[in-house]
Amino acid sequence: MKRLLTCIVVVLFVLAFIPFPGIATVAEQQVSLDSILFSTAVESREPVGVSKEFDSSVVQVYCWTQLSIKTPPAKVKHVWYKAGQKVLEVPLTINYSSGRYWSVKNVSTGDWTVEVMVTNDEVIGAASFKVK
C-alpha cells in the first residue's frame, strides 16, 4: 500500500510539470502591445490616414494595434473613453503569436483614449487622440 501511494505521488508530481496544449496560464500568455495607432481606415490590415488629431468631419476612427503573445490564444480588449468616461469595450481574441487587431468607433469632438487590456483588466498600453 505504501509503494502504491508513493507511485501516485510521483506520477502527480511529474504531471504537474508536463505542458498541455491549449492550456496557458496568464504568465505564459505575456501579451505585449507592439504598436497602437489611430486612423480613418484600415486597408489590407494596415492603418490609413494615421493621426493623433482629426477634424470634426471625421465620422469614425480606428484603433489599430500590433499585438504579440508567447502562447496563443488569449483575450484582450480595446476600451474606448471620451473625456475620461468609458463609452465602448471591444473584445478581441489573439489566435496567433503576432497579429494586427483593430476596433472602430463613431466619434464626436473631444479628447479620446483607448486602453488595451488583458483578461484580468490589466492595462498593457494606451494612447490618446483628439477630434477638433
N, C-alpha and C positions, 0 to 999 in steps of 0.2 A: 504494500500500500504506500509506503514511504517513497519507494522508487517511482511509482506512478505519479505521485504528487510532484516529485522533483522533475519528472519529464514534462508535466503540464506547465510548470512554472518556466522551464527553459523554453518551451515552444512559445508561450505567451510573450516572453521577453524578446525572442527573435522576431516574432510577428510585429512587435511594436516598431521595429526599425526597417521593415520592408515597405517601400513606397507602393501605393496602389494607384493606378491611373485614374484620373477623373476626380481625385480627392486632393484638393490643395488647401493648405491652411492659409490664413491671411498673411503670415510671414513669408510663405513660399510664393505667394502671388506677386508681391512687390510691384505694384502698378506705378509707373512713372510717367509724368507728363513731360514730353519732349518739346512740344510747341503748342501754343494757343494763339489763334489769330481771329480777327473779326472781318467779315467780308459781306459783299452784297449778293454773292452767288457762289456755288460750288460746281465746277465743271471738271469732268474726268478725275474726280476725287481730290481736286486741288482748289483752294480758295481763289476767287476772282474779285477784284475791287477791294483789296485789303486796306483797312484804315483803322484809326482809333477815334476818328471824328467823322460823323455822317451828317449830311444835310437832312432837314426835316422832310424832304420829298422822298426819302428812302422809306419804304414800307416794311421791309424785312431785313434783318441782319442775321447772318450765320455765325455761329461759334464753331470754328474748325479746330480740332485738336489732333495731335500726333501722340499716340499712347503706346507704351511698351509694357510688357509683363513677362515675368520669369516663367510662370506656369499658368497658361490659359486653361479654361475660360475664367473670366471674372466679370463682376458687375460694377459699373461706375455710373455716375450721373452728372449731367450738367444742370446746375441750379442757377437760374436767372433771377437777378434782383434789379429793381428800379428804385433809385433813391433809398437804398437800404431795405426795401420791402420785397420779400420773395414773391415772384409772380409766376414762375414756371419751374417744374422739375422734370427733366427728360432722362429716363433710364436708358443705359446703353450696355450692351454685352460685348466684351472683348473676347473674340474667339481665336485670335492669332497672337503670336509673340510681339508683333508690332503692327500698328494699323492707324488709319486716319478715320476719325469719327467726328460727326458734326450734328448740331441741332440748329433749329431756326426759330425765330420769334418775330412776330409783328411788333414793331417798336413805335414809340412816340418820343417827342422831345424830352430830354433829361439825361441824367447820368445812370449808366448801366454797368453791372458787374456780373460775370459768370464765374462760379466756383466749380471746380472739378472735384468730385468726392468719390471715395471708395465706399464699400458696403457698410463700414462701421461709422459713416458720416465724417470720416477724416478728410479734411481738405488737402489735396495734393498739389493744388495750384489754382490761381485765379488771375483774371485780367479784367480791365475796365475799358469802356468806350463811352463816347458822348454823342447824342443826337441833338443838333442845333436847329 
